[in-house]
Structures are given as structure tokens and as C-alpha cells.
Amino acid sequence: MPATLGKYEIRKEVGRGSMGAVFEAYDPYIDRLVAVKLALADALKDKDSGERFRKMFFNEAHTAGMLRHPNILDIFDAGVDEDKCYIVMELVHEGSTLKEFCRSENLLPINQAAEIIFKCAKALDYAHKQGVIHRDIKPTNILLTQDHDVKIADFSIAHIARTDMTQTMPMGFVGSPRYMSPEQVQEDTITNQTDLFSLGIVAYELLTGHHPFGGESFSSLIHKVINEDPIPMRDFASNVPDVLEKIIFKTLEKSPERRYRSGLDIASDLSMLFTHLDRPQADISFQDKFNYVKELDFFRGFPDSEMWEIIRASVWQEADLDEVIVREGDVDDAFFIITAGRVEISKEGQLLGELKEGDCFGEMGYLNKIKRTATVTAKVPVSLMKVNATLIEQVTADCQLRFYKVFLRVLIDRLSKTTEMVVKDRIASRPPAQRM
């Protein structure tokens, strides 16, 4: 273990893989702890594969350095110190990889596993839109933080759709066969959908503790990936909902044409699933939904076509009298529009106010997915239109723009009213002589 690499002071080894050893290190210039991956010296010196290994090693810095996403591991720096090649990355304290939770005796709860798949799908969608195909999605390349957030790592064999980056990209049969798509193992043309197939295998293992195609040998596995359907999930885990199995199996379609087209499509279906598991969708016809929406102030000025888009991208729910719709402290990214009824807003048991038909709540959670700061309870039977950020990403750009203009207007109005209330409370709390 070297004492330093460039400006970084090496503290201790925290991991080791096929590409190199990873150390916890200290950056004295920025005063922070980082992770430093050091390339294996023997692999770099190998006459036959040394140059290819070096390209793969620095491909991670080139590729991941282009990406900035909360669920992709940050790359800060890369360099050569004498004959030592290293990459400096975000340090995940006390983290683990998904491999630990892909064993049948150590599975995560279904909702938690689905949330991880959702975050991976969103992160891959972002990378794909930047022209990056990971090509090696597997449990050991997905880190899990202490609070169960996700970080996709190891872009060493990633493919970048840029001619100026080809010099660092490994070509040919690359990846981990256990997680390859049919087109990848056959060295056919790959697209972003190969990552989605690999994510489907990871998701299957995360939910069942088993591989979807079995395969006791390399040749048997490859044959099954190309020719056979995945094993039904109920053979290993009877508690996996059918609708979740359908989502996973769609990622595992042999033909890319039948597979999900993007990570956002997977995330959207999972988002609908979360809502369905939490609270079934109200049985209201599309035409009735349109009639409700058309009368709401929120949608004044929306063309009919865009109202239909929002309706299809939202979930409709009903709540009974005294039913809690949003609970203080919960984390969610949903934004609600009341289509009928009234709700009560309270914080720490103290009543703050009421909202009626046409009013909205949940704006801050929608924007930042932070903890809810208040509890919302139905005062009478209530009908709600529930919208989240992932589903809104599916509508056209013009519709998104119009929606966010109205959303910001509502948010500004809510903030101004809150500020006015705070000022009045402060004035009221002053002695009479100071209220002028």
C-alpha cells in the first residue's frame, strides 16, 4: 500500500477487484475523504494485455467523469504517479454492493428492492441520454449506501457514442457473461437496451436470490440466455406481485424490439406499481377524469390534448373520512390535486388549515423527494389526482413546460401565503407598543 498517490494520502484498503485495489484516502486540498482505485501493476505490465487493461482502467475516468447523477458514483480525478495509475472517486462510507442482497437467505423487502431497481433505471436512463452504455451492470457494480441509496459504479468497459472517445474503449467480447444480453453474448450490435436486460437479471436476483436462466456451466447459461424463457419467479419467491414479475420479464425479452426502450419506461411502470401496492387506483373512466380536470383552475389554459396527457400520466385515488393521505416524516415525490372533497393539514398534531377541491399539496416532496413536513387527512370522502416526477417526464415537452409553469405559480403562491402567516404571527407575538 503506497503512502501517497499524487496529492492523496492513503489511509487503508477498502476493497479489491479485477481492475485494482481501492483505498480510502484523504485529499488535503479540499479536506475530504475519497476513494482511490489503484491499477494492478502486474496487469499493466503484461505484454499481451497490458495496453488493453490500461485503456479499460482509464475508460472509467473518461466515461463516469462525464456523468453527474445522484445514483452514479462520482469520479473526481485520475492520474499517473511514476508508474502507478489511479482514479479518484466518491467514497461510500460503510457501504456494500447488491451482491450481498442477491442471496435467497438475505433478500430485502419487496418495496425496498423495487425502489433500488427504480433508482438504477433512472440512473441508466440519464447515462444513456448522455450517449453512455455501461455494458457491465451486475450486483457487484451497484453500491448501496448505509441509508440504502444506490450508486452505479465501474464504467471501465462502457461504450460511448463519441468518436473522440474510442481510443479508451475496449471492444469485442467484454462484460460479465452471467449478466449479458443475448445481443451482447453474440457480439451483435448493442444499444442502451443491453443495460436494461442486465438490470432485469439483477432485479430478478434481488427479488428471488436466483438467476433467471439458471445454467450450471458457461455454455449452458449462454444457450439459455439466447433461447429459453426465464424461470417463473414464483418458483423461488411466491410473494412477488404478478405485475412486478411482468415488469422484470419485459426487461428480459430476447428481442430488443419487445424489451423496454428506456430506463425511464421501466421507472414509470415501477412508479405506477408503488402507487398500486400502497393504495389501489380509483375506478374512474377516462372521460370522467377529463370532465373533472377540465373544471379545475390548475388546468385552465391547457389544450384538451395536453390535459389527456396529464390524465394518462397520473394516478387517481380516493380516501375515506379521516384517512391519512400524506404522513409527516414520510418520503415521497408525489404531488396531489384535489378533484373532490376537503382535506385537513396538520403538523405535530396542530391544525394548520384546510384545502378544498382544486387545491394542491405535496409540492416540496415532488421537487426534492424530501421528508413530508405535514400530515394531510381527509375531512370528507376525497378524490385525488396523484402526479409524480417520473410519470410527468413521459409527456411531451410542451405539456411539461405548461405543467411546470402552473406548478411554479402554485408553489410561489403557497410560499407567499406561508411568509405572510409567519410575519403576522411574529407581529402578534410582540408587545402592543412594538406592533406599529
Wavefront OBJ file of the C-alpha trace (Angstrom):
o trace
v 0.000 0.000 0.000
v 1.586 3.297 -1.082
v 1.743 6.169 1.440
v 0.557 8.669 -1.190
v -0.707 8.798 -4.758
v -0.306 12.266 -6.236
v -1.667 14.670 -3.614
v -3.780 11.984 -1.925
v -2.750 10.492 1.429
v -3.597 6.786 1.505
v -5.292 5.627 4.725
v -6.404 1.988 4.300
v -7.520 -0.595 1.754
v -11.306 -0.915 1.484
v -11.745 -3.244 -1.470
v -10.107 -5.194 -4.288
v -11.352 -6.300 -7.687
v -10.202 -7.428 -11.122
v -9.149 -3.912 -12.142
v -7.298 -2.894 -8.991
v -7.290 -2.184 -5.280
v -9.438 0.551 -3.735
v -8.176 2.646 -0.832
v -9.691 5.205 1.487
v -7.609 8.360 1.083
v -7.510 11.981 2.217
v -7.473 14.989 -0.105
v -5.657 17.735 1.882
v -6.516 20.480 -0.620
v -10.287 20.049 -0.326
v -10.215 18.474 3.164
v -12.327 15.421 2.349
v -12.080 11.648 2.279
v -12.149 9.989 -1.138
v -11.763 6.527 -2.637
v -8.681 5.911 -4.783
v -8.557 2.949 -7.168
v -5.020 1.841 -7.980
v -4.495 -0.266 -11.121
v -2.878 -3.656 -10.562
v 0.802 -3.334 -11.510
v 1.154 -6.891 -12.862
v -1.822 -6.436 -15.192
v -0.383 -3.171 -16.561
v 2.989 -4.824 -17.288
v 1.556 -7.863 -19.065
v 2.910 -7.879 -22.645
v -0.235 -9.314 -24.218
v -2.973 -7.475 -22.356
v -1.291 -4.577 -20.526
v -2.249 -1.873 -23.024
v -5.866 -3.086 -23.205
v -6.052 -3.171 -19.415
v -4.716 0.384 -19.218
v -7.391 1.571 -21.702
v -10.126 -0.116 -19.703
v -8.843 1.382 -16.472
v -8.839 4.954 -17.709
v -12.072 4.444 -19.648
v -13.806 4.533 -16.260
v -12.398 8.006 -15.548
v -13.210 9.283 -19.065
v -16.760 7.935 -19.013
v -18.019 8.327 -15.451
v -16.351 11.748 -15.323
v -18.899 12.901 -17.934
v -21.828 11.910 -15.736
v -23.352 13.786 -12.809
v -26.269 11.919 -11.254
v -27.139 11.178 -7.607
v -27.218 7.429 -8.334
v -23.948 7.245 -10.279
v -20.635 7.161 -8.396
v -18.791 10.453 -8.874
v -15.296 10.474 -10.419
v -13.177 13.407 -9.215
v -9.713 12.884 -10.696
v -7.320 10.486 -12.414
v -3.578 10.437 -12.831
v -0.253 8.623 -13.051
v 2.263 8.775 -10.198
v 5.547 7.377 -11.547
v 4.326 4.005 -12.898
v 1.130 3.893 -10.791
v -2.212 4.606 -12.498
v -5.040 5.709 -10.256
v -8.600 7.080 -10.286
v -10.116 9.204 -7.507
v -13.790 8.598 -6.717
v -16.563 9.395 -4.280
v -16.157 7.388 -1.067
v -19.222 5.406 0.031
v -18.851 5.066 3.814
v -19.749 1.667 5.275
v -21.445 0.711 2.020
v -21.903 -2.669 0.369
v -22.764 -3.999 -3.067
v -26.066 -5.523 -4.164
v -24.403 -8.947 -4.289
v -24.926 -9.203 -0.523
v -28.706 -8.952 -1.056
v -28.969 -11.315 -4.041
v -28.852 -14.407 -1.837
v -32.127 -16.156 -1.028
v -31.372 -16.044 2.713
v -30.674 -12.290 2.729
v -33.297 -10.686 0.451
v -34.540 -7.150 1.002
v -38.256 -6.352 1.424
v -40.012 -6.182 -1.958
v -40.722 -2.424 -1.797
v -37.098 -1.703 -0.946
v -35.791 -3.931 -3.755
v -38.221 -2.294 -6.218
v -37.018 1.160 -5.105
v -33.415 0.136 -5.847
v -34.390 -1.091 -9.327
v -36.296 2.171 -9.872
v -33.224 4.278 -8.985
v -30.937 2.162 -11.192
v -33.362 2.517 -14.119
v -33.431 6.312 -13.696
v -29.628 6.495 -13.467
v -29.188 4.347 -16.582
v -31.738 6.463 -18.439
v -29.617 9.534 -17.624
v -26.379 7.821 -18.735
v -27.976 6.590 -21.967
v -29.154 10.108 -22.795
v -25.509 11.211 -22.464
v -24.536 8.532 -25.000
v -23.067 6.113 -22.425
v -23.854 2.369 -22.347
v -22.437 0.743 -19.205
v -22.161 -2.831 -20.615
v -21.381 -4.382 -17.223
v -24.427 -3.910 -14.992
v -24.235 -6.552 -12.241
v -24.728 -6.666 -8.445
v -21.050 -6.055 -7.628
v -21.080 -2.847 -9.716
v -24.045 -1.358 -7.840
v -23.141 0.094 -4.444
v -25.628 0.526 -1.630
v -25.030 3.263 0.932
v -25.859 2.984 4.635
v -29.248 4.628 4.042
v -29.875 2.257 1.082
v -29.284 4.798 -1.648
v -27.861 3.466 -4.926
v -24.573 4.263 -6.687
v -23.801 2.632 -10.057
v -20.035 2.176 -10.406
v -17.322 0.756 -12.690
v -17.679 2.228 -16.177
v -14.394 0.602 -17.255
v -15.903 -1.169 -20.286
v -18.601 1.405 -21.033
v -19.334 2.303 -24.641
v -19.557 5.997 -25.515
v -21.241 7.219 -28.677
v -18.444 9.704 -29.436
v -15.673 9.247 -31.976
v -13.143 11.145 -29.852
v -13.508 8.607 -27.022
v -12.959 5.348 -28.933
v -9.269 5.195 -28.076
v -10.069 4.353 -24.432
v -12.948 1.952 -25.100
v -12.379 -1.830 -25.022
v -14.054 -3.588 -27.957
v -15.082 -7.182 -28.712
v -16.489 -9.692 -26.202
v -16.468 -7.687 -22.959
v -18.610 -7.839 -19.865
v -19.735 -10.447 -17.348
v -21.409 -13.372 -19.178
v -23.768 -14.068 -16.281
v -25.396 -10.653 -16.840
v -25.086 -10.225 -20.608
v -27.982 -9.708 -23.014
v -28.493 -12.074 -25.987
v -27.088 -9.483 -28.396
v -24.071 -8.930 -26.149
v -23.070 -12.607 -25.876
v -23.452 -12.951 -29.656
v -21.279 -9.839 -30.208
v -24.133 -8.240 -32.128
v -24.886 -4.502 -32.230
v -25.658 -3.244 -28.750
v -27.820 -0.335 -27.637
v -28.879 1.054 -24.288
v -31.332 -1.871 -24.096
v -28.491 -4.273 -23.312
v -28.069 -2.466 -19.962
v -31.800 -2.854 -19.325
v -31.570 -6.619 -19.887
v -28.674 -6.800 -17.423
v -30.675 -4.728 -14.923
v -33.531 -7.223 -15.354
v -31.215 -10.072 -14.297
v -30.040 -8.061 -11.277
v -33.659 -7.282 -10.361
v -34.634 -10.968 -10.646
v -31.766 -11.967 -8.343
v -32.587 -9.159 -5.908
v -36.189 -10.382 -5.615
v -35.618 -14.165 -5.641
v -31.974 -14.883 -4.806
v -31.637 -16.904 -8.029
v -30.543 -16.349 -11.634
v -33.456 -16.175 -14.116
v -31.837 -18.649 -16.521
v -30.008 -20.978 -14.151
v -27.222 -22.541 -16.174
v -24.636 -24.656 -14.390
v -21.917 -24.082 -16.975
v -20.886 -21.203 -19.217
v -22.171 -22.880 -22.394
v -25.462 -23.874 -20.709
v -26.004 -20.328 -19.438
v -25.320 -18.749 -22.836
v -27.694 -21.198 -24.540
v -30.499 -20.373 -22.091
v -29.968 -16.600 -22.324
v -30.288 -16.800 -26.118
v -33.021 -19.435 -26.421
v -35.037 -20.036 -23.240
v -37.552 -18.056 -21.196
v -36.655 -17.030 -17.646
v -37.791 -19.306 -14.822
v -41.104 -18.082 -13.307
v -40.331 -16.003 -10.230
v -42.983 -17.828 -8.172
v -40.747 -20.929 -8.317
v -38.412 -19.109 -5.908
v -40.478 -16.301 -4.330
v -44.261 -16.618 -4.142
v -44.641 -13.133 -2.602
v -43.506 -11.218 -5.717
v -46.593 -9.479 -7.208
v -47.548 -10.640 -10.718
v -47.392 -7.093 -12.046
v -43.803 -6.727 -10.791
v -42.853 -10.029 -12.441
v -44.302 -8.720 -15.727
v -42.079 -5.632 -15.488
v -38.962 -7.754 -14.817
v -39.810 -10.193 -17.605
v -40.277 -7.345 -20.082
v -36.683 -6.259 -19.381
v -35.627 -9.854 -20.126
v -37.208 -10.144 -23.584
v -34.809 -11.762 -26.078
v -35.589 -9.249 -28.804
v -34.737 -5.595 -28.066
v -37.893 -4.639 -30.016
v -40.017 -6.346 -27.325
v -37.941 -5.051 -24.434
v -38.358 -1.706 -22.646
v -36.981 1.073 -24.839
v -35.561 3.167 -21.991
v -34.815 3.171 -18.289
v -37.460 5.865 -17.895
v -40.101 3.428 -19.205
v -39.100 0.911 -16.512
v -39.118 3.620 -13.835
v -42.566 4.799 -14.920
v -44.073 1.314 -14.680
v -42.443 0.796 -11.281
v -43.768 4.159 -10.139
v -47.300 3.080 -11.044
v -46.660 -0.210 -9.222
v -45.612 1.542 -5.988
v -48.848 3.522 -6.009
v -50.921 0.408 -6.709
v -49.286 -1.522 -3.842
v -49.736 1.424 -1.478
v -53.322 2.299 -2.426
v -55.338 0.860 -5.360
v -56.227 3.307 -8.108
v -59.799 4.604 -8.137
v -62.023 3.021 -10.781
v -62.932 6.158 -12.759
v -63.397 6.242 -16.538
v -61.015 8.362 -18.609
v -63.889 10.537 -19.766
v -64.969 11.226 -16.171
v -61.373 12.085 -15.290
v -61.251 14.525 -18.192
v -64.513 16.142 -17.073
v -63.148 16.599 -13.541
v -59.827 18.054 -14.738
v -61.420 20.449 -17.217
v -63.211 22.252 -14.350
v -60.105 22.724 -12.155
v -58.352 26.118 -12.019
v -54.968 24.346 -12.139
v -55.592 23.228 -15.731
v -57.111 26.457 -17.026
v -55.439 27.259 -20.360
v -54.350 23.657 -21.077
v -55.362 22.381 -24.529
v -57.511 19.247 -24.430
v -54.682 17.156 -25.881
v -52.319 18.120 -23.037
v -54.975 17.503 -20.389
v -55.317 13.989 -21.767
v -51.533 13.550 -21.490
v -51.545 14.578 -17.818
v -54.504 12.293 -17.085
v -52.704 9.306 -18.602
v -49.517 10.171 -16.661
v -51.269 10.400 -13.288
v -52.861 8.074 -10.770
v -56.350 8.629 -9.350
v -57.090 7.735 -5.738
v -59.892 8.006 -3.206
v -59.629 8.465 0.553
v -62.313 7.858 3.163
v -63.259 10.209 6.003
v -60.347 10.637 8.500
v -57.990 8.620 6.277
v -54.374 9.872 6.278
v -53.236 10.644 2.709
v -49.762 12.013 3.484
v -47.998 11.417 6.781
v -45.451 13.786 8.314
v -41.922 12.332 8.033
v -42.669 10.051 5.047
v -40.532 10.414 1.912
v -42.338 10.633 -1.429
v -42.108 12.529 -4.727
v -45.858 12.798 -5.340
v -47.849 15.961 -5.929
v -51.624 15.839 -5.285
v -54.523 17.793 -6.806
v -57.874 17.524 -5.010
v -60.622 16.780 -7.539
v -63.407 16.450 -4.929
v -63.737 16.892 -1.168
v -61.697 18.639 1.557
v -58.530 17.776 3.485
v -57.000 18.965 6.753
v -53.340 19.976 7.106
v -51.637 19.443 10.486
v -48.097 19.494 11.853
v -47.088 17.774 15.081
v -50.772 17.389 15.878
v -51.570 21.091 15.444
v -54.112 22.113 12.812
v -52.649 24.427 10.145
v -55.564 24.763 7.741
v -57.777 23.119 5.144
v -57.666 22.615 1.371
v -60.627 22.077 -0.928
v -61.452 20.912 -4.462
v -58.945 22.351 -6.949
v -56.231 22.934 -4.311
v -52.857 21.168 -4.367
v -50.436 19.795 -1.793
v -47.093 17.957 -1.752
v -45.123 20.466 -3.884
v -41.812 20.254 -1.988
v -41.786 16.462 -1.922
v -42.445 16.445 -5.666
v -39.483 18.754 -6.305
v -36.886 17.260 -3.957
v -38.256 13.936 -2.651
v -37.692 15.118 0.908
v -39.497 14.151 4.104
v -43.068 15.404 4.321
v -43.326 18.320 6.758
v -47.062 17.968 7.479
v -49.830 15.389 7.651
v -52.811 15.552 5.262
v -56.074 13.902 6.381
v -59.398 13.589 4.553
v -62.135 15.691 6.227
v -64.784 14.095 3.992
v -64.507 11.375 1.304
v -61.883 12.753 -1.085
v -60.889 12.141 -4.716
v -57.287 12.891 -5.656
v -55.155 13.160 -8.751
v -51.621 11.961 -7.885
v -48.701 13.032 -10.088
v -45.017 12.209 -9.661
v -41.929 13.459 -11.453
v -41.135 10.196 -13.258
v -44.564 9.970 -14.875
v -44.519 13.641 -15.938
v -41.219 13.002 -17.737
v -43.226 10.813 -20.126
v -45.398 13.622 -21.532
v -44.404 15.905 -24.420
v -42.016 18.825 -23.860
v -44.765 21.419 -24.471
v -47.035 19.742 -21.936
v -44.202 19.525 -19.376
v -43.421 23.223 -19.840
v -47.043 24.280 -19.345
v -47.409 21.981 -16.318
v -44.282 23.361 -14.618
v -45.321 26.966 -15.257
v -48.591 26.371 -13.396
v -46.808 24.263 -10.759
v -44.334 27.075 -10.024
v -47.162 29.607 -9.836
v -48.901 27.431 -7.238
v -45.637 26.971 -5.330
v -44.877 30.715 -5.262
v -48.422 31.463 -4.115
v -48.115 28.874 -1.339
v -44.735 30.260 -0.188
v -46.003 33.856 -0.181
v -49.018 32.878 1.939
v -46.753 30.982 4.352
v -44.435 34.001 4.647
v -47.409 36.293 5.283
v -48.666 33.991 8.050
v -45.212 33.864 9.691
v -44.959 37.674 9.639
v -48.455 38.066 11.169
v -47.616 35.531 13.895
v -44.416 37.394 14.753
v -46.217 40.752 14.903
v -48.970 39.264 17.064
v -46.388 37.880 19.487
v -44.805 41.321 20.073
v -45.853 43.617 22.929
v -48.593 46.099 21.839
v -46.158 49.020 21.804
v -43.956 47.261 19.191
v -46.728 46.321 16.728
v -46.637 49.600 14.786
l 1 2 3 4 5 6 7 8 9 10 11 12 13 14 15 16 17 18 19 20 21 22 23 24 25 26 27 28 29 30 31 32 33 34 35 36 37 38 39 40 41 42 43 44 45 46 47 48 49 50 51 52 53 54 55 56 57 58 59 60 61 62 63 64 65 66 67 68 69 70 71 72 73 74 75 76 77 78 79 80 81 82 83 84 85 86 87 88 89 90 91 92 93 94 95 96 97 98 99 100 101 102 103 104 105 106 107 108 109 110 111 112 113 114 115 116 117 118 119 120 121 122 123 124 125 126 127 128 129 130 131 132 133 134 135 136 137 138 139 140 141 142 143 144 145 146 147 148 149 150 151 152 153 154 155 156 157 158 159 160 161 162 163 164 165 166 167 168 169 170 171 172 173 174 175 176 177 178 179 180 181 182 183 184 185 186 187 188 189 190 191 192 193 194 195 196 197 198 199 200 201 202 203 204 205 206 207 208 209 210 211 212 213 214 215 216 217 218 219 220 221 222 223 224 225 226 227 228 229 230 231 232 233 234 235 236 237 238 239 240 241 242 243 244 245 246 247 248 249 250 251 252 253 254 255 256 257 258 259 260 261 262 263 264 265 266 267 268 269 270 271 272 273 274 275 276 277 278 279 280 281 282 283 284 285 286 287 288 289 290 291 292 293 294 295 296 297 298 299 300 301 302 303 304 305 306 307 308 309 310 311 312 313 314 315 316 317 318 319 320 321 322 323 324 325 326 327 328 329 330 331 332 333 334 335 336 337 338 339 340 341 342 343 344 345 346 347 348 349 350 351 352 353 354 355 356 357 358 359 360 361 362 363 364 365 366 367 368 369 370 371 372 373 374 375 376 377 378 379 380 381 382 383 384 385 386 387 388 389 390 391 392 393 394 395 396 397 398 399 400 401 402 403 404 405 406 407 408 409 410 411 412 413 414 415 416 417 418 419 420 421 422 423 424 425 426 427 428 429 430 431 432 433 434 435 436
